[in-house]
Amino acid sequence: MRRTVWAFTVLMFAMMAGHAAAAPPVAMVTDMAGEPTADGKAVQLLAELPEGSVVTLSAGDTLTLVYFSSGEEFSLKGKVKGELKHDAVYVSGKRLSGENVLAASAATNLSTTGLSQAAIIMRAPEAPDNPLKLVYPTRSMILESQPLFVWSLAESGYQYRLEIISEDGRSLYVNETSDTQIKLPGSIRIPRGELLTWEIEARRGVQTLYASADFSVIAAETAAQVEQQRPKQGAGFSRQLLFARYLESLGLRSEAQQYWNKLSALRPHDPLLKSKLEK
């Protein structure tokens, strides 16, 4: 009987430990300086912290957190200890004042546990040994319905043919140029929310090169919501990082990459931002 009780107790503790380990995150680190910790471990940008986490800062440290449930931002500075509860950060039992920096409907998808993946499956990039490189848009949702299509080829003297093809194989637009970019004219309306393909045929004499990439134009309603959440000119580091993560959650990879590149330039030695740099 004693052995049975002991075994049951061990099992209960194991289940409790597993439950604690699987606790969903409530907030994400969007800015920091110095060496703040969470439950005694160093934190980094984009770290996701569960309810009950205790963050500790020393003199000179700063830490900014944004809650997934509300889009509310909390900032800590200097020698302080705070506890993450379900709704906010508390210091000495008192709720810190926060600021709503992102709509709750947008913030709820920012965690990696709930990060929405683009519903449209896009093909892998072209073979790396293909000298004809498609630059934009490639394997990404995009905001604009009249994008600038950009490609590159080291050698000159080529004539290029661009074709945009619908998901069901219809040709939506064709144009030729000797340049390495074409702006889709306003008279052409490509469908939103569908998988589209653009192809480039490069010709010079008897030599012909091909490259293609998938993309999709995001729904108009979602595009309007993105503009509502876009940081204002001169917005701080935390707001820009938060917006970059928001763009990623919508599948707007190319748009997000522009922000990651800017953020990495501001913090060139941050390992996480280095990993976000466009290869």
C-alpha positions in Angstrom: 0.0 0.0 0.0 2.8 2.4 0.9 4.6 1.6 -2.4 1.3 2.3 -4.3 0.8 5.7 -2.5 4.5 6.6 -3.2 4.1 5.7 -6.9 0.9 7.7 -7.2 2.6 10.7 -5.6 5.6 10.5 -8.0 3.1 10.3 -10.9 1.2 13.4 -9.7 4.4 15.4 -9.3 5.5 14.3 -12.8 2.1 15.4 -14.3 2.3 18.7 -12.4 5.8 19.3 -13.7 4.8 18.5 -17.3 1.8 20.9 -17.0 4.0 23.6 -15.7 6.5 23.1 -18.5 3.7 23.4 -21.0 2.2 26.6 -19.5 1.4 28.9 -22.4 3.2 32.2 -22.6 1.5 35.4 -21.7 4.0 38.0 -22.8 6.9 38.6 -25.2 10.1 40.6 -24.7 10.2 43.4 -27.3 13.1 45.4 -26.0 15.9 45.1 -23.4 19.2 46.5 -22.2 21.7 45.1 -19.8 21.2 41.6 -18.4 17.7 41.2 -17.1 16.6 37.6 -16.1 13.4 35.6 -16.0 13.3 33.0 -13.2 17.1 33.3 -12.9 17.8 32.8 -16.6 19.0 35.4 -19.1 16.3 36.7 -21.5 16.6 37.7 -25.1 14.5 39.6 -27.6 11.2 37.8 -28.6 11.5 35.5 -25.5 8.0 34.3 -24.5 7.3 34.2 -20.8 4.6 32.2 -19.0 2.3 33.4 -16.2 4.1 33.4 -12.9 7.5 34.3 -14.4 9.6 36.6 -12.2 11.8 39.1 -14.0 14.7 40.6 -12.2 16.6 43.7 -13.3 19.8 45.2 -11.9 20.8 48.9 -11.9 21.0 50.1 -15.5 18.8 47.3 -17.0 15.6 47.9 -18.9 13.0 45.4 -20.1 9.9 45.9 -22.2 7.1 43.3 -22.5 4.0 43.1 -24.5 1.0 40.9 -23.5 -0.5 38.6 -26.1 -4.0 38.9 -24.7 -4.3 42.7 -24.8 -1.4 44.2 -26.8 -0.5 46.1 -23.7 3.1 47.1 -23.2 4.9 47.2 -19.8 8.3 48.7 -19.2 10.7 48.1 -16.3 13.8 50.0 -15.5 16.6 49.8 -12.9 16.9 47.6 -9.9 13.4 46.0 -9.7 11.7 42.6 -9.6 8.3 42.0 -11.3 5.9 39.1 -11.6 4.0 38.3 -14.7 0.4 37.6 -14.0 -2.3 36.7 -16.5 -3.2 40.3 -17.3 -0.1 42.5 -16.5 3.2 42.8 -14.8 3.1 43.4 -11.0 5.8 45.0 -8.8 5.5 44.6 -5.0 1.9 43.4 -5.5 0.8 46.4 -7.5 -0.1 46.4 -11.2 2.2 48.4 -13.4 0.7 51.0 -15.7 0.8 49.8 -19.3 0.2 51.2 -22.7 -1.9 49.6 -25.5 0.4 49.5 -28.5 -1.2 46.8 -30.6 -4.9 45.8 -31.1 -5.7 42.7 -29.0 -7.0 40.9 -32.1 -3.5 41.3 -33.6 -1.5 40.5 -30.5 -3.2 37.2 -29.8 -1.4 35.6 -32.9 2.1 36.8 -32.0 3.1 33.9 -29.8 4.9 31.0 -31.6 2.4 28.7 -30.0 -0.4 30.4 -31.9 1.5 32.1 -34.7 -0.8 31.7 -37.7 0.8 30.3 -40.8 -0.1 31.5 -44.3 -2.9 29.3 -45.5 -1.5 29.4 -49.0 1.4 27.0 -49.6 4.1 28.5 -51.7 6.9 26.7 -53.6 10.5 26.6 -52.6 12.9 29.2 -54.1 14.6 28.6 -57.4 17.8 26.5 -57.6 20.7 28.4 -56.1 22.8 27.9 -59.2 20.3 29.7 -61.4 21.9 33.1 -62.3 18.4 34.6 -62.9 17.2 35.7 -59.4 13.7 36.8 -58.5 14.0 39.5 -55.8 10.4 40.6 -55.1 7.8 39.3 -54.4 8.9 35.7 -53.6 7.1 33.2 -51.4 5.3 35.9 -49.5 1.9 37.5 -48.9 2.2 41.1 -50.0 0.1 44.2 -49.3 0.0 46.1 -52.6 -2.2 45.0 -55.4 0.1 46.7 -58.0 3.5 45.6 -56.9 6.9 46.3 -58.4 8.3 43.0 -59.7 12.1 43.0 -59.3 14.7 40.5 -60.5 18.4 40.4 -61.1 20.9 38.9 -63.5 24.6 39.7 -63.4 25.1 39.8 -67.2 23.6 42.5 -69.4 22.0 42.5 -72.8 19.0 40.4 -72.0 15.4 41.0 -73.0 12.9 39.9 -70.3 9.3 38.7 -70.5 7.1 38.8 -67.4 4.0 36.8 -67.0 1.6 36.6 -64.1 -0.4 33.4 -63.8 -3.5 32.7 -61.7 -3.9 29.6 -59.5 -6.1 27.9 -62.2 -3.5 28.6 -64.9 -4.9 31.7 -66.6 -2.5 34.4 -67.8 -3.3 37.6 -66.0 -0.6 39.9 -67.4 2.3 39.8 -69.8 4.9 42.5 -70.5 8.4 42.7 -71.9 11.3 45.0 -71.0 15.1 45.3 -71.1 15.1 46.5 -67.5 15.1 44.3 -64.4 11.8 45.5 -63.0 8.2 46.1 -64.0 5.6 48.0 -62.1 2.1 46.5 -62.5 0.0 49.3 -63.9 -3.1 50.5 -62.1 -5.4 49.2 -64.9 -4.5 45.6 -64.0 -6.3 44.1 -61.0 -4.9 40.9 -59.8 -7.0 38.8 -57.4 -6.4 39.0 -53.6 -6.2 36.0 -51.4 -5.2 33.6 -54.2 -1.9 31.8 -55.0 -0.3 33.6 -57.9 2.9 32.9 -59.9 5.1 35.2 -61.8 7.6 34.0 -64.3 10.5 35.7 -66.0 12.0 34.5 -69.3 15.4 36.1 -70.1 16.6 35.9 -73.7 19.9 36.9 -75.2 20.6 35.5 -78.7 20.1 31.7 -78.5 20.4 31.7 -74.7 17.2 31.6 -72.6 16.9 31.5 -68.8 13.7 31.0 -66.7 12.7 31.7 -63.1 9.4 31.7 -61.3 8.0 32.4 -57.8 4.7 32.3 -55.9 3.1 35.2 -54.1 -0.3 36.3 -52.9 -1.9 39.7 -52.3 -3.5 39.9 -48.9 -7.2 40.6 -48.4 -8.1 44.3 -48.6 -9.6 44.2 -45.1 -6.5 42.7 -43.6 -4.3 45.2 -45.5 -6.3 48.1 -43.9 -5.8 46.6 -40.5 -2.1 46.4 -41.1 -2.0 50.1 -41.9 -3.9 50.9 -38.7 -1.2 49.0 -36.7 1.8 50.4 -38.6 4.2 52.3 -36.2 4.4 56.0 -36.8 7.5 57.7 -38.1 10.1 57.8 -35.4 8.5 54.9 -33.4 10.8 53.2 -30.9 12.6 49.9 -31.1 9.9 47.9 -29.3 7.1 49.1 -31.5 9.0 48.3 -34.7 9.9 44.8 -33.5 6.4 44.1 -32.4 5.1 45.2 -35.9 7.7 43.0 -37.6 6.4 40.0 -35.6 2.8 41.0 -36.5 3.7 41.1 -40.2 5.2 37.6 -39.9 2.1 36.3 -38.3 0.1 37.3 -41.4 2.6 35.7 -43.8 3.9 39.1 -44.9 7.5 37.9 -45.0 8.9 40.5 -47.4 7.3 43.4 -45.6 8.5 42.0 -42.2 12.0 41.6 -43.6 12.3 45.3 -44.2 11.7 45.9 -40.5 14.1 43.1 -39.4 16.8 44.6 -41.5 16.3 48.1 -39.9 16.2 46.6 -36.4 19.4 44.6 -37.0 21.1 47.8 -38.1 20.2 49.4 -34.8 21.4 46.3 -32.8 24.1 44.8 -35.0 25.5 42.5 -32.3 22.2 41.0 -31.2 22.3 37.3 -32.1 18.5 36.9 -32.7 18.4 39.9 -35.0 21.5 38.6 -36.9 19.5 35.4 -37.5 16.6 37.5 -38.9 18.8 39.2 -41.5 17.9 38.5 -45.1 20.3 35.9 -46.5 
